[in-house]
Amino acid sequence: MGAEAGAAIAIRPRRSVLYMPGSNARALEKARTLPADAVILDLEDAVAPDAKAEARARIVDTVKAGGFGPREVVIRINGLDTPWGSDDLEAAAGAAPDAILVPKVQTVEQLVTVGRRLEALKVPQTTRVWAMIETPLAILDIKAIAQAAQDPLTRLTVFVLGTNDLAKETRAALVPGRAPMVGWLSLVVAAARVYGVDVLDGVWNQFQDLDGFKAESAQAVEFGMDGKTLIHPSQIEPCNIAFSPPEAEVARARAIIAAFALPENAGKGVITLDGRMVELLHAEMAKRTVALADAIAARA
């Protein structure tokens, strides 16, 4: 048990994920310097129809030029059922970003189609697929969609919640606390955890209301999400703080791992630490906490 308790877990922090409009050259340049864990260079909602071809070329050039450091670089394409989606996918594949974000994923077949296209284009497996979950049908079929991550063809790695679109499609109100969506959000997290998919929360629209943003970020942490998508650089710092384990929690996690590693605790399923019962499941949770803290520290 001692060796297992100290085993390393590979984690890529995705606390803060900032959307950047592909039509804005200054924004794309700024994306290289912001302290976000990841940036989504957007060809979909943030770009007008008559600017999509120009934005596509600009994003491809930006990604190929590099210079993003440890930031994960993601290109959001238009849906394959739109006039731009197919060209977006081919261009994004050629740029070889860390991931391609596919909007309005609501069937496994959509992911298989994208995977086959990437395979035909001989895109390395290092380019992953992120899926927007933003329709009622996606929520109703979320288990099957998450399970698609087990098929290497799909490259599925991350779910990105589109709460604005969910509100639009269901007529649910976007209210503080998100009571109308609690069941949906929890269902997505549950399915994602079964099949090893990360989950990013949707955006907070009132970017000048940082108190509201902090409250919703805290709620996303409570849901068990891995991070949050953002629409403004001012949201990055509070988001990073919200999704980083507190120092006291990290110290406690290290103590749990060290306790289970002691020779006298070898093979035990339950031990006592500082007057509290600690089980193997707590050791597993502790390993992830420490791995996340170490990965965040390595980025600094």
C-alpha positions in Angstrom: 0.0 0.0 0.0 2.9 2.4 0.8 4.1 2.4 -2.8 0.6 2.8 -4.2 -0.2 5.7 -1.9 2.8 7.6 -3.2 2.2 6.7 -6.8 2.3 9.7 -9.2 -0.9 10.9 -11.0 -0.6 12.8 -14.2 -2.8 15.9 -14.2 -3.0 18.8 -16.6 -4.5 21.8 -14.8 -7.6 23.2 -16.6 -8.7 25.7 -14.0 -9.2 28.7 -16.2 -10.0 28.3 -19.9 -10.4 31.6 -21.7 -12.4 32.1 -25.0 -10.6 34.4 -27.4 -12.3 35.6 -30.6 -10.5 34.4 -33.7 -11.4 37.6 -35.6 -9.4 39.8 -33.1 -5.7 39.8 -33.8 -4.8 41.7 -30.6 -6.7 39.2 -28.5 -4.9 36.2 -30.1 -1.6 37.9 -29.4 -2.6 38.6 -25.8 -3.5 34.9 -25.4 0.2 34.1 -25.2 0.8 36.1 -22.1 -2.3 35.6 -19.9 -2.1 33.4 -16.8 -4.9 31.1 -18.0 -4.3 27.3 -18.0 -5.8 27.1 -21.5 -7.2 29.3 -24.3 -9.9 28.5 -26.7 -9.4 30.3 -30.0 -12.9 30.7 -31.2 -14.3 30.3 -34.8 -17.9 29.8 -33.7 -20.0 32.1 -31.6 -17.4 34.9 -31.4 -17.0 35.3 -35.2 -19.5 36.8 -37.6 -20.3 34.7 -40.7 -18.6 37.1 -43.1 -15.4 37.0 -41.0 -15.1 33.3 -40.5 -12.7 32.5 -43.3 -10.3 35.3 -42.3 -10.5 34.3 -38.6 -9.7 30.7 -39.6 -6.5 31.7 -41.4 -5.5 34.0 -38.5 -6.0 31.3 -35.9 -4.1 28.7 -37.9 -1.2 31.1 -38.3 -1.3 32.0 -34.6 -1.2 28.4 -33.4 1.5 27.4 -35.8 3.6 30.3 -34.6 3.5 28.9 -31.1 4.7 30.9 -28.1 1.9 29.8 -25.7 4.2 28.3 -23.1 2.5 25.9 -20.8 -1.0 27.0 -21.9 -3.2 24.5 -23.6 -4.3 25.7 -27.0 -7.7 24.8 -28.3 -9.5 25.7 -31.5 -13.3 25.8 -31.4 -14.6 25.0 -34.9 -18.1 25.6 -36.3 -20.4 22.6 -36.4 -19.8 20.1 -39.2 -23.4 20.7 -40.3 -22.6 24.4 -41.0 -21.0 25.9 -44.2 -17.7 26.4 -42.3 -17.4 23.3 -40.1 -15.6 21.0 -42.6 -13.0 23.6 -43.6 -12.6 24.6 -39.9 -11.8 21.0 -39.0 -9.3 20.5 -41.7 -7.5 23.8 -41.0 -7.5 23.2 -37.3 -6.1 19.7 -37.8 -3.3 21.2 -39.9 -2.4 23.6 -37.1 -2.0 20.8 -34.6 -3.4 22.5 -31.5 -3.6 20.6 -28.2 -7.3 20.1 -28.8 -10.2 20.8 -31.2 -13.5 21.9 -29.5 -16.5 20.6 -31.3 -19.8 22.5 -30.7 -23.2 21.0 -29.9 -22.1 17.4 -29.6 -25.2 15.4 -28.9 -24.5 11.9 -30.4 -21.6 9.5 -30.3 -21.7 9.5 -34.1 -20.6 13.1 -34.2 -17.5 12.2 -32.3 -16.8 9.2 -34.5 -17.1 11.4 -37.6 -14.6 13.9 -36.2 -12.2 11.1 -35.1 -12.3 9.5 -38.6 -11.6 12.8 -40.2 -8.6 13.4 -38.0 -7.4 9.9 -38.6 -7.7 10.4 -42.4 -5.7 13.6 -42.1 -3.0 11.8 -40.1 -3.3 14.2 -37.2 -1.1 13.0 -34.2 -3.0 11.6 -31.2 -1.5 14.6 -29.2 -4.4 16.7 -30.7 -7.4 15.8 -28.6 -11.1 16.4 -28.9 -13.2 18.5 -26.5 -17.0 18.4 -26.8 -19.5 21.1 -26.1 -22.4 19.8 -24.0 -25.1 22.4 -24.7 -28.3 20.7 -25.8 -31.1 18.8 -24.1 -30.3 15.7 -26.2 -26.7 15.8 -25.1 -27.8 15.8 -21.4 -30.2 12.9 -22.0 -27.5 10.8 -23.8 -24.5 11.9 -21.7 -23.6 8.5 -20.5 -23.1 7.2 -24.1 -21.3 10.3 -25.1 -18.9 10.1 -22.2 -18.4 6.4 -22.8 -17.1 7.3 -26.3 -13.9 8.4 -24.6 -13.0 4.7 -24.2 -12.7 4.5 -28.0 -9.2 5.9 -29.0 -10.7 7.0 -32.3 -12.8 9.8 -30.7 -9.8 11.3 -28.8 -12.5 12.6 -26.3 -10.8 14.3 -23.3 -12.9 17.2 -22.0 -16.6 18.2 -21.8 -17.2 21.9 -22.0 -20.6 22.9 -20.7 -22.6 25.5 -22.7 -25.0 26.8 -20.1 -26.2 29.7 -22.2 -27.3 27.4 -25.0 -28.8 24.9 -22.5 -30.9 27.8 -21.1 -31.9 28.8 -24.6 -32.9 25.3 -25.7 -34.8 24.4 -22.5 -36.2 27.8 -21.6 -34.7 27.4 -18.2 -33.8 30.6 -16.3 -30.2 31.6 -15.8 -30.3 32.5 -12.1 -27.8 32.7 -9.3 -27.3 29.2 -7.9 -28.5 27.7 -11.2 -31.3 25.7 -9.5 -32.9 24.7 -12.8 -29.7 23.2 -14.1 -28.4 21.4 -11.0 -29.6 18.0 -12.1 -28.1 18.4 -15.6 -24.7 19.6 -14.4 -24.5 16.8 -11.8 -25.4 14.2 -14.4 -22.6 15.5 -16.8 -20.0 15.3 -14.0 -21.1 11.8 -13.0 -20.9 10.5 -16.5 -17.5 12.2 -17.1 -16.0 10.7 -13.9 -17.1 7.2 -14.9 -15.1 7.4 -18.2 -12.2 9.7 -17.3 -13.4 12.9 -19.0 -12.6 16.3 -17.5 -15.5 18.8 -17.1 -15.3 22.6 -17.6 -18.1 24.8 -16.4 -19.9 27.2 -18.6 -19.3 31.0 -18.7 -20.4 33.7 -16.3 -21.9 36.4 -18.5 -21.7 39.4 -16.2 -17.9 39.8 -16.4 -17.9 43.0 -14.3 -19.7 41.1 -11.5 -16.7 39.4 -9.9 -18.6 38.5 -6.7 -21.2 36.6 -8.7 -18.4 35.0 -10.7 -16.6 33.8 -7.6 -19.9 32.4 -6.2 -20.5 30.4 -9.4 -16.9 29.2 -9.5 -17.2 28.0 -5.9 -20.4 26.1 -6.9 -18.6 24.5 -9.8 -15.8 23.3 -7.5 -18.5 21.8 -5.2 -20.0 20.0 -8.2 -16.5 18.4 -8.8 -15.7 20.2 -12.0 -12.1 20.7 -13.1 -12.3 24.3 -14.2 -14.4 27.0 -15.8 -14.6 28.7 -19.2 -14.2 32.4 -19.2 -15.1 35.4 -21.4 -12.8 38.1 -19.9 -9.2 38.2 -18.6 -10.3 39.7 -15.3 -11.9 36.3 -14.4 -8.6 34.3 -14.7 -7.1 35.0 -11.3 -10.2 34.4 -9.2 -10.9 31.3 -11.3 -7.4 29.9 -10.7 -7.8 30.5 -7.0 -11.1 28.8 -6.8 -9.9 25.6 -8.6 -6.6 25.4 -6.8 -6.6 23.2 -3.6 -6.0 25.3 -0.5 -2.6 25.0 1.2 -4.2 23.4 4.3 -5.9 20.8 2.1 -2.6 20.0 0.3 -0.7 19.7 3.6 -3.4 17.3 5.0 -3.2 15.3 1.8 0.5 14.9 2.0 0.2 13.8 5.6 -2.3 11.1 4.7 -0.1 9.8 1.9 2.9 9.7 4.3 0.9 8.0 7.0 -0.2 5.1 4.7 3.4 4.8 3.5 4.7 4.0 7.0 5.8 0.3 7.4 3.4 -0.2 10.3 0.5 0.7 8.1 1.4 -1.5 5.2 -1.7 -3.4 4.0 -4.1 -1.6 6.2 -7.4 -0.3 4.8 -8.1 2.1 7.7 -5.7 4.0 9.9 -6.0 6.8 12.5 -4.4 10.1 11.8 -4.6 13.0 14.2 -7.5 11.4 16.0 -9.5 10.9 12.8 -10.2 7.7 10.9 -8.7 7.7 7.4 -9.5 5.1 4.7 -7.9 4.1 1.5 -10.4 6.2 -0.4 -9.0 9.2 1.4 -5.5 8.2 0.3 -6.7 8.1 -3.3 -8.3 11.5 -3.0 -5.1 12.8 -1.3 -3.0 11.6 -4.3 -5.1 13.6 -6.7 -5.0 16.7 -4.5 -1.2 16.6 -4.3 -0.8 15.8 -8.0 -2.9 18.8 -8.9 -1.1 21.1 -6.5 2.3 19.9 -7.9 1.1 20.4 -11.5 0.0 23.9 -10.7 3.3 24.7 -8.9 5.2 23.4 -11.9 3.4 26.0 -14.2 4.3 28.9 -12.0 
